[in-house]
Amino acid sequence: MTTPAPGLKVAKFGGTSVADAGQILKVCAIIRMDPSRRIVVVSAPGKRRPGDSKVTDLLIALAERKLAGGSVEAELKAVVERYEAIQREAGVTPDVVREIEADLRRRLAADTGHRGRFLDLLKAAGEDLNARLVTAIFRKQGVDAHYIDLKTAGMLMSDEFGNAMVLPEAYERLKILRDAPGISIIPGFFGYTKAGEVATFPRGGSDITGAIVAAAVKADLYENFTDVDSVFAADPRIIPEARPIELLTYREMRELAYAGFGVFHDEAIVPAVHAGIPICVRNTNRPEAPGTRVVPSRPYKHGQVVGIASSDGFCAVYVDKYLMNREVGFGRRLLQIVEDAGLSYEHAPSGIDNMSVIVREKDFTPEREARMGDRIRTELGADNVEVDRGLAMVMIVGEGMHYTVGVAATATAALAQAGVNLEMLNQGSSEISMMFGVKAMDRKKAVAALYRAFFTEQA
């Protein structure tokens, strides 16, 4: 290896980037290309082709089988074979696969009394074991690579299994990685509670790990490598001709990622923002492409929309009460009922006599719906409570929307012309985003209509 250049980059590689030996060798070449890339965060192996399974999904199936009390040998074999295929194709010693199987058997022997904790222990194996395997492959290629044990390094997490958050003191502990020798290979997606238990971020959490490490070591750049050249102005699966975006602000990326841009986990923006570290989204298969840079601020034109994002799987709880606006604390008490049900809310648009709370449909079970409805009627004296399921959120985002007249008119006119009925409209207080609630079946039609209005007709 050459002497590290001034500066430090943290490079995170997603599941498709480490799905097989060929992809991992591409990662190795990318790291050797730039001596400042000294910290590498890896995901679990992703899909190698359409119809293939992600290792994380195989691990969940393995954990579920164990929790159900059945034989786990078939599910265990499926996981081990994925790593064995990588080991064999990369030409590293079979000892690493034997260690992987032994590790998985140790995890399977753990206490299953707490479902969430056991699931996290098994899910985290995807990234942890892959980091060990990637380290072995790097070393075979002549790279001075070192696997980083996150327990020793100090990735401290809350004990919210499956939805954990990093603890503030982790940053101070992790900063020692800046001076680690050679190339540090770090597993993404998980950390350890203060009690020493494995806890994971939400799915896609390796993005978060990379951002946390970048902030802790005060990196000059956080590179997020995936399987696309850049972030696009709309989902290319809906708009094949969607424009690439060269430059985004933190706020724009956070809004777009939250609203459905699958390229980057929305929570991963936060550590980078706090540390002021620029982000670059790049393609493992085309590392020469410049990608999309995410920075604190950028030049923009008034009225400019930078991107359109969408996601479905929402439902709305509509609450009507005459003179609601005169009742001090009504909104707080309504949201308290939502919190007591164990739910977080996504949006809460309101009028003078009504208020809506948007929640994730998968979490809003019939039991929760009945319990919340009863409490809203009895405790808040609501005149009417209705639930509308099967909703999608479509969002237009852009710093140029701030203080600009006519953006809403252009958007609503485009949706009306496309025959898309608006269930709700909400603009964030920052005025850089505008959210439209539509029926899930109209989501793609809405995205196409908005793209024509803001990127084609005004080009």
C-alpha positions as CSV (number, residue, x, y, z in Angstrom):
1,M,0.0,0.0,0.0
2,T,1.1,3.6,-0.6
3,T,1.4,6.1,2.1
4,P,-2.0,7.6,2.9
5,A,-2.7,10.9,1.3
6,P,-3.8,13.8,3.4
7,G,-7.3,13.6,4.6
8,L,-9.5,10.6,5.4
9,K,-12.5,9.1,3.7
10,V,-15.0,6.6,5.1
11,A,-16.4,4.3,2.3
12,K,-19.6,2.3,2.9
13,F,-20.5,-0.5,0.4
14,G,-24.1,-1.7,0.2
15,G,-25.4,-5.3,-0.2
16,T,-25.1,-5.4,-4.0
17,S,-21.6,-4.2,-3.8
18,V,-20.5,-7.2,-1.7
19,A,-22.9,-9.8,-3.0
20,D,-20.3,-12.1,-4.5
21,A,-16.5,-12.4,-4.8
22,G,-16.4,-10.4,-8.1
23,Q,-18.1,-7.5,-6.4
24,I,-15.8,-7.6,-3.4
25,L,-12.8,-7.6,-5.6
26,K,-14.2,-4.4,-7.2
27,V,-14.4,-2.9,-3.7
28,C,-10.8,-3.9,-3.1
29,A,-9.7,-2.1,-6.3
30,I,-11.7,1.0,-5.3
31,I,-10.0,1.1,-1.9
32,R,-6.5,0.7,-3.5
33,M,-7.3,3.5,-6.0
34,D,-7.4,6.1,-3.3
35,P,-5.1,5.9,-0.2
36,S,-7.3,8.2,1.8
37,R,-10.0,5.5,1.8
38,R,-8.8,4.0,5.1
39,I,-12.1,3.0,6.7
40,V,-14.5,0.6,4.9
41,V,-18.0,-0.2,6.2
42,V,-19.7,-3.3,4.6
43,S,-23.2,-4.6,4.5
44,A,-24.3,-8.2,4.4
45,P,-24.2,-9.8,0.9
46,G,-27.2,-8.7,-1.1
47,K,-28.9,-10.2,-4.1
48,R,-26.6,-11.5,-6.9
49,R,-29.4,-11.5,-9.5
50,P,-33.2,-11.1,-9.7
51,G,-34.9,-13.7,-7.6
52,D,-31.9,-14.3,-5.3
53,S,-32.2,-13.8,-1.6
54,K,-30.3,-11.3,0.6
55,V,-28.3,-12.9,3.4
56,T,-30.2,-10.8,5.9
57,D,-33.4,-12.4,4.8
58,L,-31.9,-15.8,5.0
59,L,-30.8,-15.0,8.6
60,I,-34.2,-13.8,9.5
61,A,-35.7,-17.1,8.2
62,L,-33.0,-19.0,10.2
63,A,-33.9,-17.1,13.4
64,E,-37.7,-17.6,12.9
65,R,-37.1,-21.3,12.4
66,K,-35.2,-21.5,15.6
67,L,-37.9,-19.5,17.5
68,A,-40.5,-21.9,16.1
69,G,-38.7,-24.8,17.6
70,G,-37.9,-26.7,14.4
71,S,-34.7,-28.1,12.9
72,V,-32.5,-25.2,11.6
73,E,-30.1,-27.2,9.5
74,A,-31.6,-26.4,6.1
75,E,-31.8,-22.6,6.8
76,L,-28.3,-22.7,8.3
77,K,-26.9,-24.4,5.3
78,A,-28.4,-21.8,3.0
79,V,-26.6,-19.0,4.9
80,V,-23.3,-20.9,5.1
81,E,-23.4,-21.7,1.4
82,R,-23.6,-18.0,0.5
83,Y,-20.4,-17.2,2.3
84,E,-18.8,-20.4,1.0
85,A,-19.5,-19.4,-2.6
86,I,-17.7,-16.1,-2.0
87,Q,-14.8,-17.8,-0.2
88,R,-14.4,-20.3,-3.0
89,E,-14.6,-17.8,-5.8
90,A,-12.2,-15.4,-4.1
91,G,-9.7,-18.2,-3.4
92,V,-9.3,-17.6,0.3
93,T,-8.8,-20.4,2.8
94,P,-11.8,-22.6,3.7
95,D,-11.0,-22.0,7.4
96,V,-12.9,-18.7,7.3
97,V,-16.1,-20.6,6.3
98,R,-15.7,-23.1,9.2
99,E,-15.3,-20.1,11.5
100,I,-18.5,-18.6,10.0
101,E,-20.5,-21.7,10.6
102,A,-19.2,-22.1,14.2
103,D,-20.1,-18.4,14.9
104,L,-23.7,-19.0,13.6
105,R,-24.1,-22.1,15.7
106,R,-23.0,-20.1,18.8
107,R,-25.6,-17.5,18.0
108,L,-28.3,-20.2,17.5
109,A,-27.5,-21.6,21.0
110,A,-28.2,-18.2,22.6
111,D,-31.2,-17.5,24.8
112,T,-34.4,-17.2,22.7
113,G,-36.5,-15.9,25.6
114,H,-36.5,-12.3,24.2
115,R,-37.6,-12.5,20.6
116,G,-36.3,-9.0,19.5
117,R,-32.9,-9.6,21.1
118,F,-32.5,-13.0,19.5
119,L,-33.5,-11.7,16.1
120,D,-31.0,-8.9,16.3
121,L,-28.2,-11.3,17.3
122,L,-28.9,-13.4,14.2
123,K,-29.5,-10.5,11.8
124,A,-26.3,-8.8,12.8
125,A,-24.3,-11.9,11.7
126,G,-24.8,-10.9,8.1
127,E,-22.6,-7.8,8.3
128,D,-20.3,-9.1,11.0
129,L,-19.3,-12.3,9.2
130,N,-19.1,-10.6,5.9
131,A,-16.6,-8.0,7.4
132,R,-14.4,-10.9,8.5
133,L,-14.6,-12.5,5.0
134,V,-13.9,-9.2,3.2
135,T,-10.9,-8.7,5.5
136,A,-9.6,-12.1,4.4
137,I,-10.1,-11.3,0.7
138,F,-8.4,-7.9,1.0
139,R,-5.4,-9.6,2.7
140,K,-5.1,-12.1,-0.1
141,Q,-5.0,-9.2,-2.5
142,G,-2.1,-7.7,-0.6
143,V,-4.0,-5.1,1.4
144,D,-3.2,-4.5,5.0
145,A,-6.8,-4.9,6.2
146,H,-8.0,-5.3,9.7
147,Y,-11.5,-6.5,10.9
148,I,-12.8,-4.1,13.6
149,D,-14.8,-5.6,16.5
150,L,-17.5,-3.0,17.2
151,K,-17.8,-4.1,20.8
152,T,-14.1,-3.3,21.4
153,A,-14.3,-0.1,19.2
154,G,-17.2,1.2,21.2
155,M,-20.3,1.3,19.0
156,L,-22.7,1.7,21.9
157,M,-26.4,1.4,21.2
158,S,-29.8,1.9,22.9
159,D,-31.5,-1.4,23.8
160,E,-34.4,-0.9,21.3
161,F,-33.8,-4.1,19.5
162,G,-34.5,-3.9,15.8
163,N,-34.8,-0.1,16.0
164,A,-31.8,0.9,18.1
165,M,-30.0,4.3,18.0
166,V,-26.4,5.1,18.7
167,L,-25.6,6.5,22.1
168,P,-23.8,9.9,22.2
169,E,-20.7,8.5,24.0
170,A,-20.1,6.1,21.1
171,Y,-18.6,9.0,19.1
172,E,-15.8,9.7,21.6
173,R,-14.9,6.0,21.7
174,L,-15.0,5.4,17.9
175,K,-12.7,8.3,17.2
176,I,-9.7,6.1,17.8
177,L,-10.4,4.5,14.4
178,R,-8.9,7.5,12.8
179,D,-5.4,6.4,13.8
180,A,-5.9,2.7,13.2
181,P,-3.2,1.1,11.0
182,G,-3.9,-0.1,7.4
183,I,-7.5,-0.4,6.2
184,S,-10.2,-0.9,8.8
185,I,-13.1,-3.2,7.8
186,I,-16.2,-2.4,9.8
187,P,-19.4,-4.3,9.8
188,G,-22.5,-2.1,9.4
189,F,-26.0,-2.3,10.8
190,F,-25.4,-3.1,14.5
191,G,-23.7,-2.3,17.7
192,Y,-23.8,-3.3,21.4
193,T,-25.9,-2.1,24.3
194,K,-24.3,-1.2,27.6
195,A,-25.2,-4.7,28.8
196,G,-23.2,-6.1,25.9
197,E,-26.1,-7.3,23.8
198,V,-26.2,-7.0,20.0
199,A,-28.7,-4.4,18.8
200,T,-29.4,-3.4,15.2
201,F,-30.5,-0.2,13.4
202,P,-33.6,-0.4,11.2
203,R,-33.1,-2.2,7.8
204,G,-30.6,-0.3,5.7
205,G,-28.8,0.7,8.8
206,S,-25.3,0.2,7.4
207,D,-25.7,3.7,5.9
208,I,-26.2,4.9,9.5
209,T,-23.1,3.0,10.7
210,G,-21.0,4.7,8.0
211,A,-22.2,8.1,8.8
212,I,-21.6,7.6,12.6
213,V,-18.1,6.4,12.0
214,A,-17.4,9.3,9.5
215,A,-18.6,11.8,12.2
216,A,-16.6,10.1,14.9
217,V,-13.3,10.2,13.0
218,K,-14.0,13.6,11.6
219,A,-13.6,12.3,8.0
220,D,-13.2,14.7,5.1
221,L,-15.8,12.8,3.1
222,Y,-18.3,10.0,3.6
223,E,-18.6,7.9,0.4
224,N,-21.7,5.7,0.1
225,F,-21.2,3.2,-2.7
226,T,-24.2,1.5,-4.2
227,D,-25.4,0.1,-7.6
228,V,-26.5,3.3,-9.3
229,D,-24.4,6.2,-10.7
230,S,-26.1,8.9,-8.6
231,V,-29.3,10.0,-7.0
232,F,-31.9,10.7,-9.6
233,A,-34.7,13.3,-9.6
234,A,-37.3,10.6,-9.5
235,D,-37.3,6.8,-9.2
236,P,-35.9,5.4,-12.5
237,R,-38.3,2.5,-12.2
238,I,-41.1,5.0,-12.6
239,I,-39.4,7.6,-14.8
240,P,-36.7,5.8,-16.8
241,E,-35.4,9.1,-18.2
242,A,-35.1,10.7,-14.7
243,R,-32.3,13.2,-14.5
244,P,-29.2,12.5,-12.3
245,I,-28.7,15.0,-9.5
246,E,-25.2,16.4,-9.1
247,L,-25.6,18.3,-5.9
248,L,-28.0,18.2,-3.0
249,T,-28.1,19.8,0.4
250,Y,-28.4,17.8,3.6
251,R,-32.0,19.0,4.1
252,E,-33.0,18.0,0.5
253,M,-31.4,14.5,0.8
254,R,-33.0,13.9,4.2
255,E,-36.4,14.8,2.9
256,L,-36.0,12.7,-0.3
257,A,-34.6,9.7,1.6
258,Y,-37.4,9.8,4.1
259,A,-40.0,10.0,1.4
260,G,-38.8,6.9,-0.4
261,F,-35.4,7.4,-2.1
262,G,-34.0,4.0,-1.5
263,V,-30.4,5.0,-2.4
264,F,-29.7,6.3,1.1
265,H,-31.2,5.7,4.6
266,D,-32.8,8.9,5.8
267,E,-31.4,8.6,9.3
268,A,-27.9,8.4,8.0
269,I,-27.9,12.1,7.1
270,V,-28.1,13.2,10.8
271,P,-24.5,12.3,12.0
272,A,-23.0,13.8,8.9
273,V,-25.0,17.0,9.3
274,H,-23.9,17.4,12.9
275,A,-20.3,16.9,12.0
276,G,-20.5,18.9,8.7
277,I,-19.1,16.1,6.6
278,P,-20.0,16.0,2.9
279,I,-21.5,12.8,1.5
280,C,-21.0,11.4,-2.0
281,V,-23.3,8.7,-3.4
282,R,-21.4,6.6,-5.9
283,N,-21.5,3.4,-8.0
284,T,-19.3,0.5,-7.2
285,N,-19.6,-0.8,-10.8
286,R,-18.7,2.6,-12.2
287,P,-16.3,4.3,-9.7
288,E,-15.2,6.8,-12.3
289,A,-18.7,8.4,-12.3
290,P,-18.8,11.5,-10.1
291,G,-22.0,10.5,-8.3
292,T,-24.1,12.9,-6.2
293,R,-22.6,15.1,-3.6
294,V,-24.6,16.0,-0.5
295,V,-23.4,19.3,1.1
296,P,-24.5,21.9,3.7
297,S,-25.6,24.4,1.0
298,R,-25.7,24.9,-2.7
299,P,-26.7,27.5,-5.3
300,Y,-30.3,27.2,-6.5
301,K,-32.9,29.0,-8.6
302,H,-36.2,30.2,-7.0
303,G,-39.0,27.7,-7.8
304,Q,-36.6,24.9,-8.5
305,V,-37.7,21.4,-7.5
306,V,-34.7,19.1,-7.2
307,G,-36.4,15.8,-6.7
308,I,-39.7,13.8,-6.4
309,A,-39.9,10.9,-3.9
310,S,-42.7,8.6,-3.0
311,S,-43.6,5.7,-0.8
312,D,-46.8,3.8,0.1
313,G,-47.9,1.8,3.1
314,F,-49.5,4.7,5.1
315,C,-52.9,5.3,6.7
316,A,-54.5,8.3,8.1
317,V,-56.5,8.7,11.3
318,Y,-59.0,11.6,10.8
319,V,-60.3,13.2,13.9
320,D,-63.2,15.8,13.8
321,K,-64.3,17.9,16.7
322,Y,-66.3,21.2,16.5
323,L,-64.3,24.1,18.0
324,M,-61.1,21.9,18.3
325,N,-59.1,25.1,17.7
326,R,-60.4,26.6,21.0
327,E,-59.4,23.5,23.1
328,V,-55.9,24.0,24.6
329,G,-53.8,20.8,24.5
330,F,-56.0,18.8,22.0
331,G,-53.2,18.1,19.6
332,R,-50.8,17.1,22.4
333,R,-53.4,14.7,24.0
334,L,-54.1,13.2,20.6
335,L,-50.5,12.5,19.9
336,Q,-50.1,11.1,23.4
337,I,-52.7,8.5,22.6
338,V,-50.7,7.7,19.4
339,E,-47.5,7.4,21.6
340,D,-49.3,5.2,24.2
341,A,-50.2,2.8,21.3
342,G,-46.4,2.4,20.6
343,L,-46.6,4.3,17.3
344,S,-44.6,7.2,15.8
345,Y,-46.4,9.5,13.5
346,E,-45.2,10.7,10.1
347,H,-47.3,13.8,9.6
348,A,-50.1,15.6,11.5
349,P,-51.9,18.1,9.2
350,S,-54.7,20.0,10.9
351,G,-57.6,22.4,10.4
352,I,-59.7,24.4,12.8
353,D,-62.1,21.5,13.5
354,N,-60.1,18.5,12.4
355,M,-56.7,16.9,12.7
356,S,-55.1,14.0,10.9
357,V,-52.3,11.7,12.1
358,I,-50.4,9.8,9.4
359,V,-48.9,6.5,10.6
360,R,-47.3,3.5,8.9
361,E,-50.0,1.0,7.9
362,K,-48.0,-2.1,8.9
363,D,-47.8,-0.9,12.5
364,F,-51.5,0.2,12.7
365,T,-53.0,-3.2,13.5
366,P,-56.8,-3.6,13.9
367,E,-56.3,-4.0,17.7
368,R,-54.4,-0.6,17.8
369,E,-57.0,1.0,15.6
370,A,-59.9,-0.1,17.9
371,R,-58.1,0.9,21.1
372,M,-57.0,4.3,19.8
373,G,-60.5,5.0,18.4
374,D,-62.1,4.3,21.7
375,R,-59.7,6.5,23.6
376,I,-60.1,9.4,21.0
377,R,-63.9,9.3,21.3
378,T,-64.1,9.0,25.1
379,E,-61.1,11.0,26.3
380,L,-61.1,13.7,23.6
381,G,-64.8,13.8,22.9
382,A,-64.3,13.6,19.2
383,D,-67.4,14.0,17.0
384,N,-66.0,11.6,14.4
385,V,-63.0,9.3,14.0
386,E,-62.2,7.6,10.6
387,V,-59.3,5.6,9.3
388,D,-58.2,5.7,5.6
389,R,-55.9,2.9,4.6
390,G,-54.0,2.3,1.4
391,L,-52.3,5.7,1.1
392,A,-49.1,6.8,-0.5
393,M,-47.1,9.9,0.2
394,V,-45.6,11.8,-2.8
395,M,-43.1,14.6,-2.0
396,I,-41.5,17.3,-4.1
397,V,-38.3,18.7,-2.6
398,G,-36.0,21.7,-3.3
399,E,-34.3,24.5,-1.5
400,G,-35.6,26.7,-4.4
401,M,-39.2,26.2,-3.2
402,H,-38.5,28.4,-0.2
403,Y,-40.6,31.7,-0.4
404,T,-41.6,30.8,-4.0
405,V,-45.1,31.6,-5.2
406,G,-46.8,29.1,-7.6
407,V,-45.2,25.8,-6.7
408,A,-48.3,24.3,-5.1
409,A,-50.5,25.6,-8.0
410,T,-48.2,23.9,-10.6
411,A,-48.2,20.6,-8.6
412,T,-51.9,20.4,-7.9
413,A,-52.8,21.4,-11.5
414,A,-50.5,18.6,-12.7
415,L,-52.1,16.0,-10.4
416,A,-55.6,17.2,-11.3
417,Q,-54.8,16.9,-15.0
418,A,-53.6,13.3,-14.5
419,G,-56.8,12.4,-12.6
420,V,-55.1,11.9,-9.3
421,N,-57.3,12.8,-6.3
422,L,-55.6,14.5,-3.4
423,E,-56.4,13.1,0.0
424,M,-54.3,15.7,1.8
425,L,-51.6,18.3,1.2
426,N,-48.9,19.3,3.7
427,Q,-46.0,21.7,3.5
428,G,-43.2,21.5,5.9
429,S,-42.4,24.7,7.9
430,S,-39.0,24.9,6.2
431,E,-40.9,25.3,2.9
432,I,-38.3,23.1,1.0
433,S,-40.8,20.2,0.7
434,M,-44.4,19.7,-0.1
435,M,-46.2,16.4,0.6
436,F,-49.3,15.1,-1.2
437,G,-51.3,12.2,0.1
438,V,-52.8,10.0,-2.6
439,K,-54.3,6.6,-2.9
440,A,-51.5,4.0,-3.2
441,M,-52.8,2.9,-6.6
442,D,-52.2,6.4,-7.9
443,R,-48.7,6.8,-6.6
444,K,-46.8,6.1,-9.9
445,K,-49.2,8.2,-11.9
446,A,-48.7,11.1,-9.4
447,V,-44.9,10.9,-9.7
448,A,-45.1,10.9,-13.5
449,A,-47.4,13.9,-13.5
450,L,-45.2,15.9,-11.2
451,Y,-42.0,15.0,-13.1
452,R,-43.6,16.3,-16.3
453,A,-44.6,19.5,-14.6
454,F,-41.3,20.3,-12.9
455,F,-38.6,18.6,-15.1
456,T,-40.0,18.3,-18.6
457,E,-42.5,21.1,-19.3
458,Q,-40.3,23.7,-17.6
459,A,-37.0,22.4,-19.0
